[in-house]
Amino acid sequence: MTERPWLAHYPKEVPQTVDGQGFENLAQLLSSAASKYKKQTAFTQVMANGMNGSLSYEKTDALAEDFAAYLREVLGLKKGDRVAVQMPNCLAYPIVAFGVFKAGLVLVNTNPLYTAPEMTHQFSDSGAVTLIVSDMFADRLEDVLPKTQIKTVVTVKISEYFPPIVAGVIRLVQRYWSRTLPKITVPHTWFQDAIAQGKKARNEANSAKYLEGIGLDSIAALQYTGGTTGVSKGAMLSHGNLVLNTLQMIAHSGDGMRAGKEIVLTALPLYHIFAFTVNLLGFYHNGARNIIVPSPRPPSNLRKAFDNYKITWLSGVNTLFNALLNERWFQDAPPKHLHASAAGGMALQESVAKRWRDLTGTPIVEGYGLTESSPVITFNPLTGLAKDGTIGIPVPSTDVKCVDENGNEVKVGEAGEIVAKGPQIMLGYWQRDDETANTLKDGWLHTGDIAQMDSDGYFTIVDRKKDMILVSGFNVYPNEVEEQIAAVEGVLEVGVIGVADEKSGEKVAAFVVATVPAPTAEQIIAHCRENLAAYKIPQTMHFVDELPKSPIGKILRRELRDGALASGSSSSETNKGA
């Protein structure tokens, strides 16, 4: 691939390529930021009621060094050992993650909401020997640990590093009001005890040795991803993948990310690759203050963060932005200091983007990436060069093209599978050579997403290859149908899937969450008839209370399909005449 039309649309301050800036591993990247922004606040955790605690850059770095010493000196872990981390957004998370990197170990991010079988699979598959877990989720460990190689469990409180009185109140509420502190029945070490042991054992000479042999090609994290089907597998992300993608993201943002001046609201879970790279690594390296919220659901959990802090940046997914737009408190007092918002993880609906801009008066730009790409591949410029409805242009040092089923590049404007090449592309899947061979071909990551590129080099996602619906031989992409349904007044959320049909092979089914008053199925169908070809119009319409979502709020079409299969073809409303 020689033509890169997107380069002509880079803002003048954005370089065409980036390098590692001399960083040999993530630990050096993190220490650099801590040294530069020592006294500035790095993280502030805000609870739904406004209670909060904070850590400076200097304190975060020192505690991470203590934790690294605990892992290597006290537990005796060796270079490359895997450490599983299972906790929601909290002040302990960056300390643990940074400590793992400083210790020359491999981070295994784990969803706190996983069931015992899911935990067992991920811990066993990764070969994790140590687990750092929120005490709120430790009740599953008795069943899980005997089936894994985990030898040490460290338990974390949600209120770590809050002022003592505030932390005490939070613990009392958890214990007696919300009852979210189960009895822990396995041997464990409390996080503060681990930090104290690490501080005592810490030796600067030994600390330097932890990173001997840890370079850009060394594995930094196993980030598990299941895609739309199949058993969850670990994407091997190297230090180089994460360092370079952090620097690519910052470079691509140009003047939009002001060093040392941003206050970013981190509502998405840090264990997910989007917030992990963009918020935890990217904004940290750029000297921002991260306002972290343990859970963005319900959306009212974010109110105190917006009320009490001058939020300048927000990263999120379509469902988060949509949910905020439908909150009265947010409508009445949109954030005054917001500078920009970044959307990823799922398609950003144009109707949501427009409403966001109208209400906040600030841009919301969409990007694209996968766990396997650390994750950022493309992003819209933060200038007037952004194009609504697109995922933007490739970030520096990245090539992207659309190919047909034979791997041949398609013409401009034609749909094909996105393939990408760059320094952020994973090493492969952990112990899955066959899966790696299917996904990485000649250095190109085959994403499974269908898109088209325009003459300026901007890419537009058509849909997931596996989500495409085949109606009487015609391709129907759920994103397109969802976009039209979402534009109907009263539609809060929508998910579209294909279900089996005797006549057409598949038919389009829509699942709608509506506000009060709700639109009728006939109103939605009428709007679709005006904007879509007949074969794309939903044949069944289901009004539901909620849609299944991933931890970051992405609508899970696979679960919608599974539910449709289990319940047959019944629906609350049916479109007979499309």
C-alpha positions as CSV (number, residue, x, y, z in Angstrom):
1,M,0.0,0.0,0.0
2,T,1.6,3.3,-1.1
3,E,-1.2,5.8,-1.2
4,R,-2.1,7.4,2.1
5,P,-4.7,10.1,1.2
6,W,-5.4,10.8,4.9
7,L,-2.0,12.4,5.4
8,A,-3.2,15.5,3.5
9,H,-5.8,15.9,6.2
10,Y,-3.5,15.8,9.2
11,P,-3.6,19.1,11.1
12,K,-0.2,20.9,10.7
13,E,0.9,20.0,14.2
14,V,0.3,16.3,13.8
15,P,3.4,14.2,12.6
16,Q,3.1,11.5,10.0
17,T,5.0,9.1,12.1
18,V,5.9,8.6,15.7
19,D,8.7,6.8,17.5
20,G,9.2,5.5,21.0
21,Q,10.9,8.8,22.1
22,G,13.6,6.7,23.7
23,F,11.3,4.8,26.1
24,E,12.3,1.2,26.3
25,N,9.3,0.0,28.3
26,L,6.1,1.2,30.0
27,A,7.8,1.7,33.3
28,Q,10.0,4.4,31.8
29,L,7.0,6.1,30.2
30,L,5.2,6.2,33.5
31,S,8.2,7.4,35.5
32,S,8.8,10.2,33.0
33,A,5.3,11.6,33.7
34,A,5.7,11.2,37.4
35,S,8.9,13.2,37.3
36,K,7.5,15.9,35.1
37,Y,4.2,16.5,37.0
38,K,5.3,15.5,40.5
39,K,3.0,17.6,42.7
40,Q,0.0,17.7,40.3
41,T,-3.0,15.6,41.1
42,A,-3.0,12.5,39.0
43,F,-6.1,10.7,40.1
44,T,-9.3,11.7,42.0
45,Q,-11.8,9.0,42.7
46,V,-15.4,10.3,43.1
47,M,-18.2,8.3,44.6
48,A,-21.8,8.8,43.6
49,N,-22.4,10.9,46.7
50,G,-19.4,13.1,46.0
51,M,-17.0,11.5,48.6
52,N,-13.5,11.5,47.1
53,G,-9.9,10.8,47.5
54,S,-6.8,11.8,45.4
55,L,-3.3,10.8,44.6
56,S,-0.5,13.0,43.2
57,Y,1.8,11.9,40.4
58,E,4.6,11.6,42.9
59,K,2.6,9.6,45.3
60,T,1.2,7.2,42.7
61,D,4.7,6.5,41.4
62,A,6.1,5.9,44.9
63,L,3.3,3.5,45.8
64,A,3.7,1.7,42.5
65,E,7.4,1.2,43.3
66,D,6.4,-0.2,46.7
67,F,4.0,-2.6,45.1
68,A,6.6,-3.7,42.5
69,A,8.9,-4.5,45.4
70,Y,6.1,-6.5,47.1
71,L,5.6,-8.6,44.0
72,R,9.3,-9.3,43.4
73,E,10.9,-9.2,46.8
74,V,8.1,-10.5,49.1
75,L,6.2,-12.9,46.8
76,G,9.3,-13.8,44.8
77,L,7.7,-13.5,41.4
78,K,10.0,-13.6,38.4
79,K,10.2,-11.6,35.2
80,G,7.2,-12.5,32.9
81,D,5.0,-14.0,35.6
82,R,1.3,-13.1,35.2
83,V,-0.6,-11.0,37.7
84,A,-4.4,-10.9,37.4
85,V,-6.1,-7.7,38.4
86,Q,-9.9,-7.7,39.1
87,M,-11.3,-4.4,40.4
88,P,-13.5,-1.5,39.3
89,N,-12.1,2.0,38.9
90,C,-10.5,3.0,42.1
91,L,-7.3,4.7,43.3
92,A,-5.6,1.3,43.9
93,Y,-6.0,0.4,40.2
94,P,-3.2,2.6,38.8
95,I,-0.9,1.7,41.6
96,V,-1.3,-2.0,40.9
97,A,-1.1,-1.7,37.1
98,F,1.9,0.6,37.2
99,G,3.5,-1.6,39.9
100,V,3.1,-4.7,37.7
101,F,4.9,-3.0,34.8
102,K,7.7,-1.7,37.1
103,A,8.2,-5.2,38.4
104,G,8.7,-6.6,34.8
105,L,5.6,-8.7,35.1
106,V,2.6,-9.2,32.9
107,L,-0.8,-7.6,33.7
108,V,-4.0,-9.7,33.2
109,N,-7.0,-7.4,33.3
110,T,-10.1,-9.2,34.5
111,N,-13.7,-8.0,34.5
112,P,-14.9,-7.7,38.2
113,L,-18.3,-8.9,37.1
114,Y,-17.1,-12.2,35.7
115,T,-18.8,-15.4,36.9
116,A,-16.8,-18.1,38.6
117,P,-16.4,-20.1,35.3
118,E,-15.3,-17.0,33.4
119,M,-12.7,-16.2,36.1
120,T,-11.5,-19.8,36.1
121,H,-11.0,-19.8,32.4
122,Q,-9.1,-16.5,32.3
123,F,-6.9,-17.2,35.3
124,S,-6.1,-20.8,34.1
125,D,-5.5,-19.8,30.5
126,S,-3.2,-16.9,31.5
127,G,-1.3,-19.0,34.1
128,A,-1.7,-16.1,36.6
129,V,0.0,-16.8,39.9
130,T,-1.1,-13.8,41.8
131,L,-4.6,-12.1,42.0
132,I,-5.3,-8.5,43.1
133,V,-9.1,-8.4,43.6
134,S,-11.7,-6.0,45.0
135,D,-13.0,-7.4,48.3
136,M,-16.5,-6.8,46.9
137,F,-16.1,-9.7,44.5
138,A,-14.0,-12.1,46.6
139,D,-16.9,-14.4,47.4
140,R,-16.3,-16.4,44.2
141,L,-12.7,-17.3,45.0
142,E,-13.3,-20.4,47.1
143,D,-14.7,-22.1,44.0
144,V,-12.2,-20.6,41.5
145,L,-8.7,-20.8,43.1
146,P,-8.3,-24.6,43.4
147,K,-8.7,-24.8,39.6
148,T,-6.0,-22.2,38.9
149,Q,-2.3,-21.6,39.5
150,I,-3.0,-18.6,41.8
151,K,-0.9,-18.8,45.0
152,T,-1.5,-15.3,46.5
153,V,-4.6,-13.1,46.7
154,V,-4.4,-9.4,47.6
155,T,-7.7,-7.8,48.5
156,V,-8.5,-4.1,47.8
157,K,-11.0,-1.8,49.3
158,I,-12.9,0.7,47.1
159,S,-12.0,3.4,49.6
160,E,-8.2,3.0,49.5
161,Y,-6.4,6.4,49.9
162,F,-9.6,8.3,50.9
163,P,-9.3,10.4,54.0
164,P,-9.7,8.1,57.0
165,I,-13.1,9.4,58.2
166,V,-14.6,9.3,54.7
167,A,-13.2,5.9,54.1
168,G,-14.7,4.7,57.3
169,V,-18.2,6.0,56.3
170,I,-17.9,4.3,52.9
171,R,-17.1,0.9,54.6
172,L,-20.0,1.3,57.0
173,V,-22.4,1.9,54.1
174,Q,-21.0,-1.0,52.2
175,R,-21.2,-3.3,55.2
176,Y,-24.6,-2.4,56.6
177,W,-26.6,-0.5,53.9
178,S,-25.7,-1.8,50.5
179,R,-24.3,-5.1,51.9
180,T,-21.6,-5.3,49.2
181,L,-18.9,-6.8,51.4
182,P,-19.1,-10.6,51.3
183,K,-17.2,-12.8,53.7
184,I,-13.8,-13.7,52.3
185,T,-13.1,-17.4,52.9
186,V,-9.7,-17.8,51.3
187,P,-6.3,-16.8,52.6
188,H,-5.5,-13.2,51.5
189,T,-3.4,-10.2,52.2
190,W,-4.9,-6.7,52.5
191,F,-3.6,-4.2,50.0
192,Q,-2.2,-1.8,52.6
193,D,-0.3,-4.6,54.2
194,A,1.2,-5.5,50.8
195,I,2.2,-1.9,50.3
196,A,3.8,-1.7,53.7
197,Q,5.8,-5.0,53.1
198,G,6.9,-3.7,49.7
199,K,8.0,-0.4,51.1
200,K,10.1,-2.2,53.7
201,A,11.6,-4.6,51.2
202,R,12.2,-2.0,48.5
203,N,15.8,-1.6,47.3
204,E,16.7,0.8,44.5
205,A,19.4,-1.5,43.2
206,N,17.0,-4.5,43.0
207,S,14.3,-2.3,41.4
208,A,16.5,-1.5,38.5
209,K,17.1,-5.2,37.9
210,Y,13.4,-5.9,37.6
211,L,13.4,-4.3,34.2
212,E,16.6,-5.9,32.8
213,G,15.7,-7.6,29.6
214,I,12.2,-5.9,29.5
215,G,12.1,-4.1,26.1
216,L,9.5,-2.9,23.6
217,D,9.0,-6.5,22.3
218,S,8.3,-7.9,25.8
219,I,4.8,-8.8,26.8
220,A,3.2,-6.1,29.1
221,A,-0.4,-7.3,29.3
222,L,-2.7,-10.1,28.3
223,Q,-5.9,-8.3,27.4
224,Y,-8.7,-10.9,27.0
225,T,-11.2,-10.6,24.2
226,G,-13.9,-12.9,23.0
227,G,-15.1,-11.0,19.9
228,T,-18.6,-11.9,19.0
229,T,-18.2,-15.7,19.4
230,G,-15.8,-18.2,20.8
231,V,-13.8,-18.7,23.9
232,S,-12.1,-15.6,25.4
233,K,-8.5,-15.4,24.4
234,G,-5.6,-13.2,25.5
235,A,-4.2,-10.6,23.1
236,M,-0.5,-10.3,23.9
237,L,0.2,-6.6,24.0
238,S,3.8,-5.6,24.3
239,H,5.4,-2.7,26.0
240,G,6.0,-1.3,22.5
241,N,2.4,-1.7,21.5
242,L,1.2,0.3,24.5
243,V,4.0,2.9,24.6
244,L,3.6,3.6,20.8
245,N,-0.2,3.7,20.9
246,T,-0.1,6.1,23.8
247,L,2.2,8.4,21.8
248,Q,0.2,7.9,18.6
249,M,-3.0,8.9,20.3
250,I,-1.4,12.0,21.9
251,A,0.3,13.0,18.6
252,H,-2.9,12.6,16.7
253,S,-4.8,14.8,19.1
254,G,-2.4,17.7,18.3
255,D,-3.3,20.8,20.2
256,G,-6.5,19.2,21.4
257,M,-4.7,17.6,24.4
258,R,-3.0,20.3,26.4
259,A,-0.1,19.0,28.4
260,G,-0.6,19.3,32.1
261,K,-4.0,21.1,31.8
262,E,-6.7,18.6,31.1
263,I,-9.2,17.2,33.6
264,V,-10.6,14.0,32.1
265,L,-13.6,12.1,33.4
266,T,-12.9,8.4,33.4
267,A,-16.3,6.7,33.5
268,L,-15.4,3.6,31.4
269,P,-13.7,0.8,33.3
270,L,-9.9,1.0,33.4
271,Y,-9.6,-2.7,32.9
272,H,-11.1,-2.3,29.4
273,I,-8.5,-1.5,26.7
274,F,-10.2,1.8,25.6
275,A,-9.9,3.5,29.0
276,F,-6.7,1.7,29.8
277,T,-4.7,3.2,26.9
278,V,-6.6,6.4,26.3
279,N,-7.2,7.5,29.9
280,L,-4.9,5.6,32.2
281,L,-1.8,5.7,30.0
282,G,-2.4,8.6,27.5
283,F,-3.8,11.3,29.8
284,Y,-1.4,10.3,32.6
285,H,1.5,10.7,30.3
286,N,0.2,14.0,29.2
287,G,-0.1,15.3,32.7
288,A,-3.9,15.3,33.0
289,R,-6.0,14.8,36.2
290,N,-8.1,11.7,35.9
291,I,-11.5,11.9,37.6
292,I,-12.3,8.2,38.0
293,V,-15.8,6.9,38.8
294,P,-16.2,3.3,40.0
295,S,-19.4,2.8,37.9
296,P,-21.2,5.1,35.4
297,R,-24.5,3.3,35.9
298,P,-26.9,4.7,36.6
299,P,-25.8,7.9,34.8
300,S,-26.6,9.9,38.0
301,N,-23.4,8.4,39.4
302,L,-21.5,10.9,37.3
303,R,-23.4,14.0,38.5
304,K,-21.1,14.9,41.4
305,A,-18.1,14.5,39.2
306,F,-19.5,17.0,36.7
307,D,-20.7,19.3,39.5
308,N,-17.5,19.4,41.5
309,Y,-14.7,19.3,38.9
310,K,-14.0,21.3,35.8
311,I,-14.2,18.4,33.4
312,T,-12.4,19.3,30.1
313,W,-12.4,15.9,28.4
314,L,-14.8,12.9,28.4
315,S,-14.2,9.5,26.8
316,G,-17.1,7.2,26.3
317,V,-19.3,5.0,24.1
318,N,-22.5,5.9,22.3
319,T,-24.7,4.5,25.1
320,L,-23.0,6.7,27.8
321,F,-23.3,9.9,25.8
322,N,-26.9,9.0,24.9
323,A,-27.7,8.3,28.6
324,L,-26.3,11.6,29.7
325,L,-28.3,13.5,27.1
326,N,-31.4,12.0,28.6
327,E,-30.6,13.0,32.2
328,R,-32.5,16.1,33.3
329,W,-29.7,17.3,35.5
330,F,-27.2,17.1,32.6
331,Q,-29.7,18.9,30.2
332,D,-30.2,21.7,32.8
333,A,-26.5,22.2,33.5
334,P,-24.3,20.9,30.7
335,P,-20.5,21.0,31.6
336,K,-19.1,24.5,31.2
337,H,-15.5,23.6,30.8
338,L,-15.7,20.7,28.4
339,H,-13.2,20.9,25.7
340,A,-13.8,17.7,23.7
341,S,-15.2,14.2,23.9
342,A,-13.9,11.0,22.3
343,A,-16.2,8.2,21.3
344,G,-15.2,4.6,20.6
345,G,-16.0,1.0,21.5
346,M,-19.1,1.0,19.3
347,A,-20.7,3.1,16.5
348,L,-21.4,6.7,17.5
349,Q,-24.9,7.5,16.2
350,E,-25.1,10.7,14.2
351,S,-28.3,11.8,16.1
352,V,-26.4,11.4,19.4
353,A,-23.4,13.3,18.1
354,K,-25.6,16.2,16.9
355,R,-27.5,16.4,20.2
356,W,-24.3,16.3,22.2
357,R,-22.8,19.2,20.2
358,D,-26.0,21.2,20.4
359,L,-26.2,20.8,24.1
360,T,-22.6,21.1,25.2
361,G,-21.3,23.3,22.3
362,T,-18.2,21.0,22.0
363,P,-17.1,18.4,19.5
364,I,-17.5,14.7,20.0
365,V,-15.2,12.8,17.7
366,E,-15.3,9.2,16.9
367,G,-12.3,6.8,16.7
368,Y,-11.9,3.1,16.0
369,G,-9.8,0.3,17.4
370,L,-9.7,-3.2,18.9
371,T,-8.2,-4.9,21.8
372,E,-5.7,-6.4,19.3
373,S,-4.5,-3.0,18.3
374,S,-3.9,-1.6,21.8
375,P,-6.6,-0.2,20.7
376,V,-6.4,3.0,18.6
377,I,-6.2,2.6,14.8
378,T,-8.1,5.6,13.5
379,F,-9.5,8.9,15.0
380,N,-11.1,12.0,13.7
381,P,-9.0,15.1,13.9
382,L,-10.0,17.4,16.7
383,T,-10.3,20.3,14.3
384,G,-12.8,21.3,11.7
385,L,-11.5,18.4,9.6
386,A,-13.6,15.9,11.5
387,K,-16.2,14.1,9.4
388,D,-19.5,13.1,11.1
389,G,-20.4,9.4,10.7
390,T,-16.8,8.3,10.1
391,I,-14.2,6.8,12.4
392,G,-11.7,9.3,11.1
393,I,-8.3,8.7,9.6
394,P,-5.4,6.5,10.7
395,V,-3.2,7.7,13.5
396,P,0.5,8.3,12.7
397,S,2.6,5.4,11.7
398,T,-0.5,3.3,10.8
399,D,-1.6,1.9,7.5
400,V,-5.3,0.9,7.0
401,K,-7.1,-0.5,3.9
402,C,-10.3,-2.3,3.0
403,V,-10.0,-5.7,1.4
404,D,-12.2,-8.3,-0.3
405,E,-12.5,-11.9,0.8
406,N,-9.4,-12.8,-1.2
407,G,-7.3,-10.1,0.5
408,N,-7.3,-7.7,-2.4
409,E,-7.7,-4.0,-1.7
410,V,-11.1,-2.7,-2.9
411,K,-11.7,0.5,-4.7
412,V,-12.3,3.8,-2.9
413,G,-15.9,3.9,-1.7
414,E,-16.4,0.1,-1.8
415,A,-17.0,-1.9,1.3
416,G,-14.4,-4.4,2.5
417,E,-12.9,-5.8,5.7
418,I,-10.6,-3.4,7.5
419,V,-7.0,-4.5,7.9
420,A,-4.4,-2.5,9.7
421,K,-0.7,-2.5,10.2
422,G,1.3,-0.4,12.7
423,P,3.4,-0.6,15.9
424,Q,0.3,-0.9,18.0
425,I,-0.7,-4.3,16.5
426,M,-0.5,-7.1,19.1
427,L,2.1,-9.8,19.1
428,G,-0.6,-12.5,18.8
429,Y,-3.0,-14.5,21.0
430,W,-1.6,-16.1,24.1
431,Q,-1.1,-19.8,23.4
432,R,-3.4,-19.6,20.3
433,D,-1.2,-20.0,17.3
434,D,-4.1,-21.0,15.1
435,E,-6.2,-18.0,16.1
436,T,-3.1,-15.8,15.6
437,A,-2.6,-17.1,12.1
438,N,-6.2,-16.4,11.2
439,T,-6.0,-12.8,12.4
440,L,-2.5,-11.7,11.6
441,K,-1.4,-12.1,8.0
442,D,1.8,-10.7,6.7
443,G,1.7,-8.2,9.6
444,W,-1.8,-7.0,8.8
445,L,-4.5,-7.3,11.5
446,H,-7.7,-8.6,10.0
447,T,-10.4,-6.9,12.1
448,G,-13.6,-8.6,11.0
449,D,-15.2,-5.2,10.6
450,I,-16.6,-4.0,7.3
451,A,-15.8,-0.4,6.2
452,Q,-15.3,1.9,3.2
453,M,-12.7,4.6,2.7
454,D,-13.5,7.8,0.9
455,S,-11.2,9.7,-1.4
456,D,-9.8,11.8,1.5
457,G,-8.8,8.7,3.5
458,Y,-11.6,8.8,6.0
459,F,-13.1,5.4,7.0
460,T,-16.7,4.6,7.7
461,I,-17.7,1.5,9.5
462,V,-20.4,-0.4,7.8
463,D,-20.7,-3.1,10.4
464,R,-19.2,-6.2,12.0
465,K,-18.7,-8.9,9.4
466,K,-20.3,-11.4,11.8
467,D,-23.3,-9.2,12.5
468,M,-24.3,-8.7,8.8
469,I,-27.8,-9.8,8.0
470,L,-28.5,-11.6,4.7
471,V,-32.1,-10.9,3.5
472,S,-32.9,-12.7,0.2
473,G,-29.3,-12.3,-0.9
474,F,-29.0,-8.6,0.1
475,N,-26.6,-7.4,2.8
476,V,-28.2,-5.5,5.6
477,Y,-25.9,-3.8,8.1
478,P,-27.4,-3.4,11.6
479,N,-25.6,-0.1,12.2
480,E,-27.5,1.5,9.3
481,V,-30.9,0.4,10.6
482,E,-30.1,1.3,14.2
483,E,-29.1,4.8,13.0
484,Q,-32.5,5.4,11.5
485,I,-34.5,4.0,14.5
486,A,-32.4,6.0,16.9
487,A,-33.4,9.2,15.1
488,V,-37.1,8.6,16.0
489,E,-38.2,10.7,18.9
490,G,-38.8,8.7,22.0
491,V,-36.2,5.9,21.2
492,L,-33.7,5.7,23.9
493,E,-31.6,2.7,22.7
494,V,-31.9,0.2,19.9
495,G,-30.2,-3.0,18.9
496,V,-30.8,-4.7,15.5
497,I,-30.1,-8.4,14.7
498,G,-31.0,-10.9,12.0
499,V,-33.2,-13.9,12.8
500,A,-34.0,-16.9,10.7
501,D,-36.8,-16.7,8.2
502,E,-38.2,-19.4,6.0
503,K,-38.8,-17.1,3.0
504,S,-35.9,-14.7,3.0
505,G,-33.2,-16.7,4.9
506,E,-33.0,-14.0,7.5
507,K,-35.2,-11.0,8.5
508,V,-34.4,-7.9,10.5
509,A,-35.5,-7.7,14.1
510,A,-35.2,-4.6,16.2
511,F,-35.1,-4.3,20.0
512,V,-36.1,-0.9,21.3
513,V,-35.8,0.8,24.7
514,A,-38.2,3.8,24.7
515,T,-38.9,6.8,26.8
516,V,-42.3,7.9,28.0
517,P,-44.3,8.6,25.9
518,A,-43.0,5.9,23.7
519,P,-43.3,5.8,19.9
520,T,-45.4,3.1,18.4
521,A,-44.0,0.3,16.2
522,E,-45.9,1.9,13.3
523,Q,-44.2,5.2,13.8
524,I,-40.8,3.6,13.8
525,I,-41.6,1.5,10.7
526,A,-42.9,4.6,8.9
527,H,-39.6,6.5,9.5
528,C,-37.6,3.5,8.3
529,R,-39.7,3.3,5.1
530,E,-38.8,6.9,4.3
531,N,-35.1,6.3,4.8
532,L,-34.3,2.6,4.0
533,A,-34.8,0.1,1.2
534,A,-37.7,-2.3,1.9
535,Y,-35.5,-5.3,2.6
536,K,-33.8,-3.4,5.4
537,I,-37.0,-2.5,7.3
538,P,-37.5,-4.5,10.6
539,Q,-40.0,-7.3,10.3
540,T,-40.3,-7.6,14.1
541,M,-40.2,-4.9,16.7
542,H,-39.5,-5.8,20.4
543,F,-40.0,-3.1,23.1
544,V,-37.8,-4.1,26.0
545,D,-36.9,-2.5,29.4
546,E,-33.1,-2.8,28.7
547,L,-30.6,-4.1,26.3
548,P,-27.7,-6.5,27.2
549,K,-24.4,-4.5,27.3
550,S,-20.7,-5.1,27.8
551,P,-18.9,-3.5,30.8
552,I,-18.3,-0.4,28.7
553,G,-21.9,-0.1,27.6
554,K,-21.6,-1.7,24.1
555,I,-24.8,-3.4,23.1
556,L,-24.3,-7.1,22.8
557,R,-26.0,-8.3,19.6
558,R,-24.9,-11.8,20.3
559,E,-27.0,-12.0,23.5
560,L,-29.9,-10.5,21.6
561,R,-29.6,-13.3,19.0
562,D,-29.4,-15.9,21.8
563,G,-32.5,-14.5,23.4
564,A,-34.4,-14.4,20.2
565,L,-33.5,-18.1,19.5
566,A,-34.6,-19.1,23.0
567,S,-37.9,-17.2,22.8
568,G,-38.8,-18.1,19.2
569,S,-40.3,-15.5,17.0
570,S,-42.6,-13.8,19.5
571,S,-42.5,-10.0,19.7
572,S,-44.5,-7.2,21.2
573,E,-45.1,-5.6,17.9
574,T,-44.7,-7.1,14.4
575,N,-44.3,-5.3,11.1
576,K,-46.4,-7.3,8.6
577,G,-46.3,-5.0,5.7
578,A,-42.6,-4.2,5.1
